[in-house]
Amino acid sequence: MTPALSFAPELLLAAQGVRVAFFDVDGVMTDGGILFSDEGETLKRFHILDGLGLKLLQRAGIEPVVITGRDSRPLRRRLEALGVKRVHYGTEEKLPAAQQSLAELGFDWSQAAAMGDDWPDLPVLRRVALPVAPPHAHIEVRACARHVTQAAAGQGAAREFCDLLLVASGKYAQLLEAYR
């Protein structure tokens, strides 16, 4: 089965050695809206495409790391269901969390990619080999990004990022073959 998608060669080169992918949540894996129930519980809406993308990264040996400024039961449930093991909840300063994860995994910034949408993500995005943003990210984040996804946040943007990393790793076609 021949893959139907392709990315620019310069993007694939930048992503080629990526072993860890940092993700923000609100505005990346969700549309950025925050809903509250009558009981005050935060409600989140996740796209199924993004979830499979995170699982596929793990199968390809690329470690997804979530660093988010918020914390909620729905978010914890979703990430647990996806098998994401490295998560930093309620983290306003994302750089120390990213540095900690890199040190624990034995990787450096040249082996990392990240996707974010707002100023708190900039310190990480500025250091990774491949910074990525969804199309409605803040203008400063889009200016920093080497790739802005076609898909919107919460509508497959994280999956597009995952697919880029999978193609660059050379494992996309092999993983796709399992769904033949």
NUDRENGU-134115 format. One record per residue: x, y, z of N, C-alpha, C, O in turn; residue in three letters. Coordinates in steps of 0.001 Angstrom, whole numbers, padded with zeros to 6 digits. Each point is the difference from the previous one (the first is absolute). Example, Ala and Ser with C-alpha at 12.3 -4.5 7.8 and 13.67 -1.06 7.14 Angstrom:
       npx       npy       npz      capx      capy      capz       cpx       cpy       cpz       opx       opy       opz   rest
    013190   -005690    007800   -000890    001190    000000    000900    001200    000000    001036   -000019    000665    ala
   -001386    001069   -001385    000820    001190    000060   -000770    001090    000730    000509    001108    000169    ser
***
This chain:
       npx       npy       npz      capx      capy      capz       cpx       cpy       cpz       opx       opy       opz   rest
    000854   -001162    000000   -000854    001162    000000    000908    001237    000000    000826    000159    000899    met
   -000970    000697   -001880    000802    001215   -000097   -000662    001116    000798   -001187    000270   -000180    thr
    001956    000392    001074   -000577    001101    000780   -000509    001124   -000898    000584    000293   -001043    pro
   -001673    000327    001465   -000630    001053   -000785    000496    001389    000376   -000297    000967   -000703    ala
    001045   -000845    001793    000426    001332    000394    001490    000166   -000176    000754   -000972   -000030    leu
   -000342    002229   -000087    001421    000300   -000127    000274    001341    000667   -000898    000827    000163    ser
    002146   -000629    000215    000430    001241    000638    001217    000522   -000742    000692   -000756   -000681    phe
   -000436    002035    000810    001148    000634   -000641    001292   -000655    000490    000115   -000328    001181    ala
    000848    000136   -002067    001261   -000647    000383    000709    000672    001178    000579   -000685    000843    pro
   -000619    002017   -000777    000683    000690    001102   -000650   -000295    001354    000681   -000028    001025    glu
   -001997   -000192   -001022   -000686   -000387    001237    000390   -001412    000417    000241   -000269    001177    leu
   -000183   -000618   -002146    000369   -001380    000295    001434   -000079    000528    000290   -000787    000900    leu
    000594    001596   -001457    001380    000037    000494    000047    000493    001442    000711   -000569    000828    leu
   -001462    001621   -000525   -000027    000549    001361   -000561   -001010    000993    000402   -000016    001163    ala
   -001324   -000821   -001612   -000672   -000958    000882    000680   -001365    000054   -000382   -000855    000799    ala
    001373    000652   -001637    000559   -001333   -000177    000527   -000657    001269   -000213   -001198    000191    gln
    000875    001920    000662    000570   -000610    001192   -000826    000180    001261    000496   -000228    001103    gly
   -001750    000634   -001251   -000844    000276    001168   -000333   -001290    000734   -000448   -000977   -000599    val
    000677    000993    001914   -000294   -001150    000857   -001014    000326    001081   -000537   -000899    000646    arg
    000270    002208   -000444   -000973    000431    001000   -000813    001151   -000587    000547    000886   -000656    val
   -001863   -000909    000897   -000891    001047   -000512   -000779    000602    001158   -000737   -000697    000697    ala
    000909    001998   -000499   -000704    000721    001049   -001319    000542   -000543   -000056    000535   -001107    phe
   -000999   -000679    001897   -001326    000482   -000376   -000577    000867    001099    000045   -000360    001176    phe
   -000590    001507   -001562   -000897    000752    000868   -001371   -000656   -000169   -000174   -000828   -000893    asp
   -000792    001180    001726   -001341   -000576   -000132   -000985    001034   -000529   -000448   -000104   -001142    val
    000105    001098    001953   -001010    000982   -000400    000523    000856   -001151    001031    000663    000112    asp
   -001768   -000696   -001215    000410    000728   -001187    000864   -000822   -000937    000403    000487   -001057    gly
   -000108   -001739    001431    000752   -000928   -000849   -000799   -001292   -000150   -000408   -000363   -001104    val
    000189   -000324    002220   -000769   -001243   -000013   -001492    000263    000193   -000825   -000891   -000205    met
    000485    002113    000599   -001397    000442    000070   -000099    001293   -000796    001013    000559   -000420    thr
   -002228   -000090    000216   -000176    001249   -000755    000316    001245    000822   -000119    001121   -000495    asp
    000517   -001314    001735    000357    001125    000862   -001136    000477    000880    000222    000778    000928    gly
   -001432   -001228   -001201   -001133    000370    000834    000025   -000778    001305    000446   -001147    000039    gly
   -000919    001766    001015   -000079   -000668    001293   -001453    000075    000454   -000551    001086    000181    ile
   -000052   -002238   -000002   -001391   -000096    000422   -000056   -000457    001444    000780   -000856    000418    leu
   -001703    001427    000345   -000173   -000389    001393   -001421   -000502    000207   -000961    000583   -000502    phe
    000847   -001675    001251   -001323   -000525    000344   -000548    000789    001189    000699    000838    000569    ser
   -001958   -001111   -000197   -000598    000649    001165    000808   -000268    001270    000034    000826    000913    asp
    000608   -001980   -000869    000805   -000365    001162    001391    000623   -000049    000787   -000162    000932    glu
   -000485    000870   -002010    001297    000657   -000136    001062   -000860   -000657    001145    000430   -000132    gly
   -001506   -001650   -000288    000968   -000877   -000638    000325    000506   -001406   -000887    000390   -000758    glu
    002164   -000407    000433    000429    000391   -001333   -000354   -001108   -000980    000264   -001174    000258    thr
   -000859    001550   -001378   -000321   -000947   -001056    000907    000277   -001191    000251    001155   -000344    leu
    000235   -002214   -000279    000882    000145   -001147   -000497   -000895   -001123   -000577   -001062    000233    lys
    000815    001517   -001452   -000361   -000774   -001183    001282   -000322   -000756    000739    000898   -000404    arg
   -000487   -002187    000218    001197   -000457   -000700   -000394   -000631   -001327   -001082   -000574   -000121    phe
    001951    000680   -000867   -000252   -000600   -001306    000638   -001385   -000048    001147   -000180    000411    his
   -001884   -000776   -000906    000448   -001385   -000050    001251   -000165   -000866    000835   -000856    000291    ile
   -000691    001657   -001347    001197   -000087   -000849    001262    000293    000798    001018   -000671   -000170    leu
   -001086    001666    001033    001160    000365    000811    000393   -001146    000922    001185   -000271    000192    asp
   -002184   -000404    000378    000274   -001102    000913    000761   -001129   -000667    000977   -000500    000557    gly
   -001408    000093   -001736    000714   -001064   -000702    001399    000471   -000370    000944   -000790    000028    leu
   -000799    002055   -000372    001330    000527   -000315    000971   -000185    001155    001147   -000392   -000212    gly
   -001596    000672    001438    000859   -000175    001170    000355   -001472    000214    001130   -000322    000366    leu
   -002088   -000561   -000594    000275   -001434    000125    001008   -000449   -001059    000899   -000789    000289    lys
   -001051    001292   -001511    000921   -000372   -001075    001419    000488    000278    000966   -000701   -000300    leu
   -000837    001893    000868    001334    000490    000366    000670   -000989    000945    001170   -000341   -000172    leu
   -001916   -000114    001164    000558   -000932    000969    000433   -001300   -000676    001052   -000549    000328    gln
   -001846    000063   -001253    000363   -001226   -000733    001261    000202   -000826    000756   -000946   -000221    arg
   -000525    002170   -000234    001172    000306   -000827    001228    000321    000840    001066    000266   -000554    ala
   -001192   -000283    001880    001132    000290    000859    000240    001480    000235    001086    000393    000425    gly
   -002083    000426   -000696    000088    001439    000271   -000843    000264    001242   -001193   -000303    000027    ile
    001818    000866    000996   -000658    000202    001297   -000829    001280    000002    000560    001089   -000125    glu
   -001893   -001193    000265   -000803    001213    000156    000070    000476    001452   -000135   -000793    000931    pro
    000346    002085   -000755    000034    000607    001329   -000981    001165   -000014    000108    000896   -000836    val
   -001052   -000907    001746   -000998    001061    000081    000389    000946    001131    000244   -000422    001131    val
   -000192    001710   -001461    000274    001032    000993   -001137    001007   -000099   -000123    000714   -000995    ile
   -000703   -000660    002030   -001197    000824   -000051   -000128    000883    001239    000354   -000400    001109    thr
   -000857    001581   -001321   -000203    000943    001101   -001214   -000334    000846   -000178    000576    001073    gly
   -000653   -001489   -001529   -001227   -000334    000716    000025   -001460    000446    000857   -000786   -000403    arg
   -001812    000463    001234   -000159   -001365    000468   -001487   -000261    000172   -000725    000849    000519    asp
    000271   -002005   -000946   -001401   -000365    000183   -000138   -001512   -000093    000835   -000676   -000602    ser
   -001889    000159    001199   -000258   -001441   -000080   -000200   -000469   -001436    000540   -001042   -000372    arg
   -001310    001787   -000467   -000153   -000464   -001383    001341   -000092   -000747    000220   -000933   -000772    pro
    000653    001887    001000    001314   -000029   -000649    000808   -001196    000482    000598   -000713   -000806    leu
   -000576    000492    002098    000740   -001143    000546   -000541   -001317   -000557    000770   -000890   -000363    arg
   -002087    000773    000297   -000611   -001232   -000538    000397   -000217   -001457    000331   -001117   -000399    arg
   -000366    002177   -000383    000325   -000121   -001425    001452   -000425   -000203    000275   -000909   -000784    arg
    000638    001547    001471    001416   -000321   -000175    000329   -001390    000534    000838   -000699   -000570    leu
   -001484    000295    001651    000192   -001366    000512   -000507   -001014   -001021    000654   -001015   -000240    glu
   -001816    001283   -000364   -000563   -000915   -000995    000914   -000135   -001212    000027   -001048   -000646    ala
    000721    002100    000336    000910   -000024   -001148    001369   -000577    000357    000837   -000197   -000880    leu
   -000608   -000072    002153    001274   -000562    000420    001134    001004    000077    001168   -000387    000015    gly
   -001497    001678    000034    001041    001022    000107    000517   -000021    001438   -000746    000248    000947    val
    002023   -000546   -000807    000582   -000186    001330    000624    001262    000569    000015    000183    001217    lys
    000492    000678   -002061    000677    001211    000475   -000914    001200   -000186   -000214    000481   -001112    arg
   -000322   -000010    002245   -000914    001139   -000020    000357    000936    001143    000233   -000437    001127    val
   -000192    001719   -001428    000216    001043    001008   -001285    000829    000046   -000272    000786   -000909    his
   -000512   -000965    001967   -001269    000711    000155    000217    001292    000787    000889    000083    000847    tyr
   -001716    000923   -001140    000031    001251    000748    001349    000686   -000038    000441    000578    000993    gly
    000214   -000643   -002141    001363    000508   -000149   -000011    001310   -000772   -000157    000008   -001221    thr
    000322    001095    001931    000021    001313   -000641    001326    000254   -000718    000019    000556   -001098    glu
    001086   -000963    001719    001312    000157   -000624    000383   -001336   -000622    000384   -000941    000694    glu
   -000496    000880   -002009    000130   -001270   -000696    001446   -000410   -000269    000280   -001189   -000153    lys
    000629    002138    000092    001393   -000327   -000297    000613   -000963    001024    000592   -001000   -000407    leu
   -000708    001257    001725    000574   -000962    000960   -000598   -001405   -000130    000712   -000990    000167    pro
   -001995    000897   -000461   -000644   -001308   -000175    000576   -000719   -001217    000267   -001200    000050    ala
   -000079    001941   -001144    000578   -000596   -001211    001436   -000442    000257    000394   -001093   -000407    ala
    000394    001937    001083    001389   -000351    000306    000061   -001250    000875    000852   -000864   -000208    gln
   -001742    000770    001173   -000050   -001171    000872   -000291   -001257   -000804    000665   -001020    000180    gln
   -001661    001086   -001071   -000340   -001172   -000818    001152   -000395   -000913    000297   -001186   -000143    ser
    000349    002158   -000469    001144   -000315   -000865    001099   -000695    000795    000563   -000995   -000458    leu
   -000255    001513    001647    001044   -000597    000836   -000365   -001435    000396    000843   -000895   -000059    ala
   -002100    000678    000462   -000440   -001334    000400    000055   -000989   -001159    000302   -001178    000193    glu
   -000596    001660   -001394   -000009   -000868   -001177    001381   -000154   -000640    000218   -000893   -000819    leu
    000707    001768    001199    001345   -000052   -000572    000091    000612   -001386    000858   -000384   -000795    gly
   -001743    001343    000497    000005    000671   -001299    000405    001458    000173    000037    000519    001115    phe
    000266    000133   -002237    000281    001436    000046   -000971    000719   -000937   -000816   -000627   -000677    asp
    000924    001953    000655   -000946    000816   -000768   -000007   -000356   -001486   -001034    000129   -000654    trp
    002161   -000570    000115    000063   -000341   -001427   -000826   -001233   -000330   -000258   -000278   -001171    ser
   -000159   -000463    002191   -000815   -001199   -000198   -001461    000235    000388   -000769   -000945    000178    gln
    000404    002219   -000053   -001349    000333    000469   -000754    000866   -001000    000586    000795   -000735    ala
   -001895   -000974    000730   -000924    000849   -000755   -001071    000429    000990   -000165   -000615    001053    ala
   -000559    001668   -001394   -001051    000471    000910   -001109    000667   -000785    000211    000555   -001078    ala
   -001411   -000626    001658   -001159    000687   -000555   -000652    000814    001102   -000366   -000530    001050    met
    000225    001829   -001303   -000624    000893    000962   -000751    001103   -000707    000077    000146   -001220    gly
   -000818    000640    002016   -000845    001023   -000614    000103    001385    000621   -000538    000955   -000561    asp
    001213   -000811    001705    000005    001317    000647    001334    000251    000686    000869   -000871    000028    asp
   -000716    002063    000523    001278    000438    000559    000652   -000976    000965    001216   -000177   -000076    trp
   -001957   -000477    000994    000680   -000928    000916    000735   -001139   -000716    000889   -000625    000580    pro
   -001254    000355   -001829    000642   -001066   -000771    001290    000462   -000679    000808   -000833   -000412    asp
   -000604    002129    000290    001144    000529   -000747    001365   -000459    000507    000842   -000350   -000828    leu
   -000567    000330    002132    001331   -000440    000432    000357   -001414   -000480    001161   -000276   -000304    pro
   -002137   -000602    000239    000247   -001355   -000499    000093    000021   -001524    000923   -000585   -000568    val
   -001855    001245   -000094   -000011    000044   -001461    001297    000578   -000560    000470   -000437   -001051    leu
    000106    001405    001737    001230    000650   -000489    001226   -000897    000103    001024    000302   -000612    arg
   -001096   -001383    001359    001166   -000857    000225   -000029   -001313   -000784    001050   -000594   -000245    arg
   -002221    000142   -000145   -000112   -001316   -000647    000446    000042   -001464    000097    001064   -000612    val
    000169   -002249    000076    000393   -000121   -001405   -001152    000354   -000934    000220    000524   -001092    ala
   -001449   -000812    001521   -001158    000259   -000854   -001151    000593    000811   -000736   -000737    000656    leu
    000572    002065   -000694   -001147    000636    000655   -001202    000046   -000946    000132    000381   -001163    pro
   -001298   -000770    001668   -001223   -000080   -000802   -001120    000722    000735   -000045    000016    001231    val
   -000866    000584   -002009   -001144    000713    000575   -001255   -000295   -000809    000082   -000264   -001199    ala
   -001241    000307    001848   -001258   -000079   -000742   -000278    001366   -000640    000596    000996    000409    pro
   -001480   -000932   -001392   -000208    001250   -000744   -000535    001170    000811    000234    001148   -000376    pro
   -000933   -001389    001462   -000547    001108    000782    000838    000319    001228   -000466    000664    000926    his
    001715   -001145   -000924    000921    000330    001090    000263    001498   -000012   -000221    000674   -001006    ala
    000692   -000166    002126    000373    001417    000082    001055    000301   -001069    000815   -000861   -000331    his
   -000833    002049   -000190    000890    000387   -001094    001483   -000203    000337    000778   -000370   -000879    ile
   -000374    000602    002127    001402   -000195    000384    000387   -001482   -000070    001135   -000336   -000339    glu
   -002073   -000530    000656    000258   -001438   -000074    000070   -000434   -001455    000880   -000776   -000374    val
   -001791    001266   -000445    000051   -000340   -001427    001300    000490   -000629    000553   -000670   -000871    arg
   -000059    001831    001301    001251    000537   -000535    001191   -000875    000388    000975   -000083   -000747    ala
   -001043   -000558    001888    001070   -000873    000490   -000045   -001379   -000662    001030   -000665   -000115    cys
   -002206    000236   -000318   -000209   -001361   -000506    000660   -000221   -001356   -000004    000884   -000857    ala
    000570   -002070    000674    000510   -000414   -001316   -001139   -000573   -000848    000089   -000065   -001226    arg
   -001165   -000349    001915   -001164   -000547   -000709   -001267    000425    000738   -000098   -000132    001220    his
   -000858    000639   -001972   -001338    000306    000518   -000936   -000999   -000660   -000066   -000086   -001226    val
   -000653   -000664    002042   -000850   -001065   -000532   -001158    000563   -000823   -000430    001136    000198    thr
   -000054   -001943   -001109   -001208    000351   -000733   -001219   -000253    000862   -000963    000766   -000035    gln
    001001   -001835    000806   -001119   -000342    000883   -000015    000944    001201    001048    000417    000493    ala
   -002232   -000095   -000043   -000168    000888    001149    000243   -000752    001304   -000081   -001228    000051    ala
    000375    001977    000989    000160   -000566    001336   -001298   -000691    000411   -001092    000534   -000197    ala
    001227   -001711    000761   -001173   -000766    000403   -000733   -000629   -001163   -001055   -000607    000182    gly
    001610    000749   -001388   -000617   -000556   -001211    001020   -000785   -000830   -000110   -000076   -001223    gln
    001091   -000499    001894    000997   -000802   -000707    001359    000663   -000145    000875   -000567   -000655    gly
   -000656    001743    001235    001300    000670   -000100    001101   -000843    000642    001083   -000142   -000567    ala
   -001354   -000414    001740    001004   -000832    000668    000301   -001246   -000826    001143   -000456   -000040    ala
   -002159   -000097   -000620    000221   -001171   -000855    000888    000358   -001177    000873   -000782   -000377    arg
   -001083    001951   -000206    000840    000436   -001118    001460    000096    000453    000904   -000405   -000731    glu
   -000675    000935    001927    001337    000068    000586    000561   -001410    000168    001149   -000258   -000357    phe
   -001957   -000654    000900    000428   -001389    000176    000344   -000637   -001341    001022   -000675   -000126    cys
   -001871    000886   -000870    000247   -000576   -001325    001317    000498   -000587    000746   -000775   -000598    asp
   -000460    002048    000764    001267    000562   -000471    001173   -000732    000653    000954   -000378   -000680    leu
   -001024    000182    001983    001071   -000696    000712    000108   -001456   -000437    001102   -000536   -000112    leu
   -002238   -000100   -000135    000005   -001400   -000432    000585   -000157   -001399    000759   -000935   -000252    leu
   -001104    001837   -000653    000567   -000044   -001350    001510    000203    000078    000761   -000734   -000631    val
   -000326    001729    001405    001431    000290    000127    000760   -001164    000630    001164   -000228   -000327    ala
   -001811   -000508    001225    000658   -001133    000657    000121   -001212   -000922    000733   -000942    000299    ser
   -001455    000971   -001420    000006   -001128   -000921   -000948   -001116    000406    000029   -001078   -000593    gly
   -000865    001316    001592   -000875   -001062    000514   -001466    000172   -000384   -000824   -000862    000308    lys
    000492    001951   -000970   -001399    000277   -000353   -000590   -001118   -000862   -001058   -000538    000327    tyr
    001731    000186   -001422   -000533   -001002   -000933   -000159   -001351    000682   -000992   -000693   -000228    ala
    001954    000311    001060   -000072   -001265    000727   -001209   -000012    000946   -000723   -000994    000067    gln
    000505    002085    000654   -001139    000080    000904   -001322   -000013   -000775   -000972   -000622    000430    leu
    000944    001305   -001560   -001204    000035   -000837   -000333   -001385   -000533   -001172   -000358   -000118    leu
    002193   -000417   -000204   -000186   -001345   -000552   -000808   -000887    000939   -000717   -000891   -000456    glu
    000826    001125    001764   -000732   -000803    000978   -001511    000206   -000127   -000784   -000805    000502    ala
    000380    001885   -001174   -001438    000315   -000164   -000483   -000352   -001403   -001050    000477   -000431    tyr
    001773   -001272   -000252   -000321   -000403   -001376   -001260   -000806   -000072   -000407   -000415   -001085    arg
***
